Amino acid sequence: MCNIMEMKEYLNAFKKNQEGAVTVDFVVITAGVVLIGAAAMATLTPKVTAAVAAISL
């Protein structure tokens, strides 16, 4: 019975611990920014290439 109480206390302490949560937030935000950048690049590259090719010097 004592082990169950210790486990409940440990789980409650673990649940309340916020250490490292900010790091996870920044990783998720960074991944989103990278994906948006990759999508923008994939969308705009053909259009920019065509516009540059249309310029006659």
N, CA, C and O atoms as a MOPAC input file, in Angstrom:
PM7 MOZYME 1SCF
protein

 N      0.81900 1    -1.19200 1     0.00000 1
 C      0.00000 1     0.00000 1     0.00000 1
 C      0.86000 1     1.25100 1     0.00000 1
 O      0.49900 1     2.26500 1    -0.59900 1
 N      1.97600 1     1.17600 1     0.66100 1
 C      2.86600 1     2.33400 1     0.73500 1
 C      3.43300 1     2.67800 1    -0.64100 1
 O      3.61400 1     3.85400 1    -0.95600 1
 N      3.71000 1     1.68400 1    -1.45000 1
 C      4.25400 1     1.92600 1    -2.77900 1
 C      3.26600 1     2.66200 1    -3.67700 1
 O      3.66500 1     3.47100 1    -4.51400 1
 N      1.97500 1     2.38000 1    -3.50300 1
 C      0.96400 1     3.05700 1    -4.30900 1
 C      0.92200 1     4.53600 1    -3.95400 1
 O      0.80800 1     5.38200 1    -4.84100 1
 N      1.01100 1     4.85700 1    -2.66900 1
 C      1.00400 1     6.25300 1    -2.24300 1
 C      2.23700 1     6.98400 1    -2.75400 1
 O      2.14700 1     8.13500 1    -3.18300 1
 N      3.37600 1     6.32600 1    -2.71000 1
 C      4.60900 1     6.93700 1    -3.21700 1
 C      4.49300 1     7.19900 1    -4.72300 1
 O      4.93200 1     8.23400 1    -5.22300 1
 N      3.89400 1     6.24400 1    -5.42600 1
 C      3.73700 1     6.40000 1    -6.87100 1
 C      2.78500 1     7.55800 1    -7.17700 1
 O      3.03400 1     8.32500 1    -8.10700 1
 N      1.69800 1     7.69800 1    -6.40900 1
 C      0.76900 1     8.81100 1    -6.61500 1
 C      1.46500 1    10.13800 1    -6.36400 1
 O      1.27600 1    11.08900 1    -7.12300 1
 N      2.26500 1    10.21600 1    -5.31300 1
 C      3.00500 1    11.44700 1    -5.01800 1
 C      3.98600 1    11.76600 1    -6.13100 1
 O      4.12200 1    12.92000 1    -6.53700 1
 N      4.66800 1    10.74300 1    -6.62300 1
 C      5.63300 1    10.94300 1    -7.70600 1
 C      4.93000 1    11.43500 1    -8.96900 1
 O      5.40700 1    12.36200 1    -9.62300 1
 N      3.80100 1    10.81800 1    -9.31300 1
 C      3.07600 1    11.21200 1   -10.51800 1
 C      2.51700 1    12.62200 1   -10.39500 1
 O      2.52600 1    13.37400 1   -11.37000 1
 N      2.03400 1    12.99100 1    -9.22000 1
 C      1.53700 1    14.34900 1    -9.01500 1
 C      2.66500 1    15.36700 1    -9.14600 1
 O      2.47900 1    16.42300 1    -9.75100 1
 N      3.82000 1    15.06100 1    -8.59000 1
 C      4.96800 1    15.96500 1    -8.71200 1
 C      5.41100 1    16.07000 1   -10.17400 1
 O      5.75000 1    17.15300 1   -10.64900 1
 N      5.40600 1    14.95500 1   -10.87000 1
 C      5.80100 1    14.95000 1   -12.27800 1
 C      4.82800 1    15.78400 1   -13.11200 1
 O      5.24500 1    16.51500 1   -14.01000 1
 N      3.54900 1    15.67400 1   -12.81800 1
 C      2.51900 1    16.40300 1   -13.54800 1
 C      2.64900 1    17.91300 1   -13.33400 1
 O      2.37500 1    18.69200 1   -14.24700 1
 N      3.05800 1    18.32600 1   -12.15000 1
 C      3.17900 1    19.74700 1   -11.83800 1
 C      4.48100 1    20.35800 1   -12.34700 1
 O      4.59500 1    21.58000 1   -12.43000 1
 N      5.45000 1    19.53500 1   -12.68200 1
 C      6.76200 1    20.01800 1   -13.11600 1
 C      6.65000 1    20.62800 1   -14.51500 1
 O      6.23100 1    19.95200 1   -15.45500 1
 N      7.02200 1    21.89600 1   -14.65400 1
 C      6.94300 1    22.60200 1   -15.93100 1
 C      8.32000 1    22.75800 1   -16.59200 1
 O      8.42700 1    23.39400 1   -17.64000 1
 N      9.33500 1    22.20700 1   -16.01500 1
 C     10.68800 1    22.35100 1   -16.53400 1
 C     10.79500 1    21.68900 1   -17.90600 1
 O     10.44000 1    20.52100 1   -18.06300 1
 N     11.27300 1    22.41500 1   -18.87300 1
 C     11.43500 1    21.88700 1   -20.22000 1
 C     10.25700 1    22.18400 1   -21.13500 1
 O     10.34500 1    21.95900 1   -22.34200 1
 N      9.15100 1    22.68600 1   -20.58100 1
 C      7.97400 1    22.95000 1   -21.39900 1
 C      8.23600 1    24.07300 1   -22.40300 1
 O      7.73700 1    24.02800 1   -23.52800 1
 N      9.01000 1    25.07200 1   -22.00400 1
 C      9.31300 1    26.19200 1   -22.91400 1
 C     10.14800 1    25.69800 1   -24.07900 1
 O      9.95400 1    26.14600 1   -25.20900 1
 N     11.05900 1    24.79500 1   -23.83100 1
 C     11.89300 1    24.24100 1   -24.89800 1
 C     11.02900 1    23.52500 1   -25.92700 1
 O     11.24000 1    23.67100 1   -27.13100 1
 N     10.06800 1    22.76100 1   -25.46000 1
 C      9.17000 1    22.05400 1   -26.37300 1
 C      8.37300 1    23.05800 1   -27.20400 1
 O      8.17700 1    22.85300 1   -28.40100 1
 N      7.91700 1    24.13500 1   -26.58000 1
 C      7.18000 1    25.16100 1   -27.31200 1
 C      8.03300 1    25.75000 1   -28.43000 1
 O      7.56200 1    25.90400 1   -29.55700 1
 N      9.27800 1    26.07700 1   -28.12300 1
 C     10.14100 1    26.66500 1   -29.14700 1
 C     10.45600 1    25.68100 1   -30.26500 1
 O     10.58000 1    26.08800 1   -31.42000 1
 N     10.58500 1    24.41500 1   -29.95300 1
 C     10.83400 1    23.40900 1   -30.99200 1
 C      9.63500 1    23.32100 1   -31.93100 1
 O      9.80200 1    23.24200 1   -33.14800 1
 N      8.43100 1    23.33600 1   -31.37100 1
 C      7.22200 1    23.26600 1   -32.19900 1
 C      7.08700 1    24.51400 1   -33.06500 1
 O      6.75400 1    24.41800 1   -34.24600 1
 N      7.34000 1    25.67400 1   -32.48600 1
 C      7.25400 1    26.92400 1   -33.25400 1
 C      8.29500 1    26.94700 1   -34.36400 1
 O      7.98800 1    27.34400 1   -35.48800 1
 N      9.51300 1    26.52900 1   -34.06800 1
 C     10.57700 1    26.49900 1   -35.07500 1
 C     10.23100 1    25.54400 1   -36.20300 1
 O     10.45800 1    25.85700 1   -37.37100 1
 N      9.68700 1    24.39200 1   -35.87100 1
 C      9.29400 1    23.43100 1   -36.91100 1
 C      8.20800 1    24.02700 1   -37.80500 1
 O      8.22600 1    23.82600 1   -39.01900 1
 N      7.27300 1    24.75300 1   -37.21800 1
 C      6.22500 1    25.39600 1   -38.01000 1
 C      6.78100 1    26.44200 1   -38.94400 1
 O      6.36700 1    26.52700 1   -40.09900 1
 N      7.72200 1    27.24600 1   -38.45800 1
 C      8.33700 1    28.28500 1   -39.29500 1
 C      9.10900 1    27.65100 1   -40.45000 1
 O      9.05700 1    28.14400 1   -41.57700 1
 N      9.81200 1    26.58200 1   -40.17800 1
 C     10.56800 1    25.89300 1   -41.23300 1
 C      9.61800 1    25.32800 1   -42.28200 1
 O      9.87700 1    25.44000 1   -43.48000 1
 N      8.52400 1    24.72300 1   -41.83900 1
 C      7.55500 1    24.17000 1   -42.80100 1
 C      6.90300 1    25.26000 1   -43.64100 1
 O      6.70100 1    25.07600 1   -44.84200 1
 N      6.57500 1    26.38100 1   -43.03200 1
 C      5.99100 1    27.48700 1   -43.79000 1
 C      7.00000 1    28.02400 1   -44.80400 1
 O      6.63600 1    28.32900 1   -45.94000 1
 N      8.25400 1    28.14000 1   -44.40200 1
 C      9.29500 1    28.59400 1   -45.32800 1
 C      9.48600 1    27.64500 1   -46.49300 1
 O      9.64300 1    28.07800 1   -47.63500 1
 N      9.47300 1    26.35100 1   -46.20700 1
 C      9.63300 1    25.36100 1   -47.27700 1
 C      8.44500 1    25.40200 1   -48.23100 1
 O      8.61900 1    25.28600 1   -49.44400 1
 N      7.25400 1    25.56400 1   -47.69500 1
 C      6.07000 1    25.64100 1   -48.55200 1
 C      6.09600 1    26.89900 1   -49.41400 1
 O      5.74200 1    26.85500 1   -50.59300 1
 N      6.51300 1    28.01300 1   -48.83300 1
 C      6.61000 1    29.25900 1   -49.60400 1
 C      7.65200 1    29.13100 1   -50.70400 1
 O      7.43300 1    29.57900 1   -51.82900 1
 N      8.77200 1    28.52600 1   -50.38200 1
 C      9.82100 1    28.36100 1   -51.37900 1
 C      9.35000 1    27.45300 1   -52.51900 1
 O      9.60900 1    27.73300 1   -53.68900 1
 N      8.66200 1    26.37200 1   -52.17200 1
 C      8.16700 1    25.44900 1   -53.20500 1
 C      7.12600 1    26.12800 1   -54.08500 1
 O      7.03400 1    25.83200 1   -55.27700 1
 N      6.35100 1    27.02500 1   -53.51600 1
 C      5.31600 1    27.71800 1   -54.28100 1
 C      5.89800 1    28.81500 1   -55.15600 1
 O      5.48400 1    28.98700 1   -56.30300 1
 N      6.85600 1    29.55800 1   -54.61700 1
 C      7.35700 1    30.73500 1   -55.32700 1
 C      8.50000 1    30.45000 1   -56.29700 1
 O      8.70800 1    31.23500 1   -57.22300 1
 N      9.23400 1    29.38500 1   -56.13000 1
 C     10.39800 1    29.12100 1   -56.98700 1
 C     10.04500 1    29.06600 1   -58.46900 1
 O     10.73400 1    29.70500 1   -59.26300 1
 N      9.01300 1    28.34200 1   -58.88400 1
 C      8.69900 1    28.32600 1   -60.32400 1
 C      8.29000 1    29.70700 1   -60.85000 1
 O      8.63300 1    30.07000 1   -61.97600 1
 N      7.56700 1    30.46400 1   -60.04900 1
 C      7.12000 1    31.78800 1   -60.48700 1
 C      8.30600 1    32.74600 1   -60.61700 1
 O      8.37500 1    33.52100 1   -61.57100 1
 N      9.21800 1    32.69700 1   -59.68100 1
 C     10.39000 1    33.56800 1   -59.74200 1
 C     11.27900 1    33.16500 1   -60.91000 1
 O     11.81100 1    34.02700 1   -61.61000 1
 N     11.44400 1    31.87300 1   -61.12700 1
 C     12.24900 1    31.39500 1   -62.24600 1
 C     11.66600 1    31.86100 1   -63.57400 1
 O     12.40400 1    32.29100 1   -64.46000 1
 N     10.35100 1    31.77700 1   -63.71300 1
 C      9.70900 1    32.23400 1   -64.94900 1
 C      9.84800 1    33.72800 1   -65.11600 1
 O     10.07200 1    34.20000 1   -66.23100 1
 N      9.72200 1    34.48600 1   -64.04500 1
 C      9.84800 1    35.95000 1   -64.12600 1
 C     11.26400 1    36.34000 1   -64.50800 1
 O     11.45100 1    37.25800 1   -65.30600 1
 N     12.26000 1    35.67000 1   -63.96200 1
 C     13.65700 1    35.97700 1   -64.29300 1
 C     13.95100 1    35.59500 1   -65.74300 1
 O     14.67300 1    36.30700 1   -66.44200 1
 N     13.39900 1    34.48400 1   -66.18700 1
 C     13.62500 1    34.05600 1   -67.56000 1
 C     12.96200 1    35.00800 1   -68.55800 1
 O     13.41400 1    35.13200 1   -69.69600 1
 N     11.90600 1    35.67000 1   -68.13500 1
 C     11.19600 1    36.60300 1   -69.03300 1
 C     11.93600 1    37.92400 1   -69.20300 1
 O     11.65100 1    38.69000 1   -70.12400 1
 N     12.87700 1    38.18200 1   -68.32000 1
 C     13.62900 1    39.44400 1   -68.42000 1
 C     14.66800 1    39.30100 1   -69.51500 1
 O     15.49900 1    38.39400 1   -69.47800 1
 N     14.62000 1    40.19700 1   -70.48700 1
 C     15.58500 1    40.16400 1   -71.58000 1
 C     16.60400 1    41.26300 1   -71.36100 1
 O     16.24400 1    42.41500 1   -71.11800 1
 N     17.84700 1    40.91500 1   -71.44600 1
 C     18.89300 1    41.93300 1   -71.27400 1
 C     19.46400 1    42.27900 1   -72.60800 1
 O     20.36100 1    43.11700 1   -72.69700 1

